[in-house]
Amino acid sequence: MLVMILGLVIFLGAHSVRIVADDWRSAQIARLGELPWKGLYSLVSIVGLAIAIWGYGQMRLDPVWVWQPPVALRHLVALLMIPAFILLVAAYLPGNALKVRLGHPMILAVKVWAFAHLLANGRLGDIVFFGAFLLWAVFDFRAARRRGRPERPAPRMAATIATLIVGVLAYYLFAFHLHVWVTGVPVM
């Protein structure tokens, strides 16, 4: 589990710079340039995520059970993941009403994803892994709200409908085809 925690510290630490040291981040971007900063940030994030995922897989080999979730919670997780995917798509598809209204749909998607997975997983490592993401998302959303939102154009109905359709399709593809391949665990 220590490897997983190290990966989480690296990944979520990199993603927390704007929460705890926004002025330092701005100074580094000014010093290095935006593209080198993004490159370094991406490299650190990829390394941290890879270590966290590898550590998570290792943790699953020798689990410590805290509680045994009822099977019915898997259905709730499957249901909660639909809005999580829609919110994730909303972060990247410009002009949709969700992004305009919520401001930070990706962070909200992480919150829903982490909370849902906490419901259906009772191993200590699961609680640490998904709990860390949920805690980070709560603090990141609060920090993002304090920074304010940039002006966005009025939402377009076509972009909002496209966001919903792409989000549901992405959910379908991941839940019914990719989840078991990526995680080794079937959705149901």
Secondary structure, 3 states (H helix, E strand, C coil): CHHHHHHHHHHHHHHCHHHHCHHHHHHHHHHHCHHHHHHHHHHHHHHHHHHHHHHHHHHHHCCCECCCCCCHHHHHHHHHHHHHHHHHHHHHCCCCHHHHHHCCHHHHHHHHHHHHHHHHCCEHHHHHHHHHHHHHHHHHHHHHHHHCCCCCCCCCHHHHHHHHHHHHHHHHHHHHHHHHHHHCCCCC
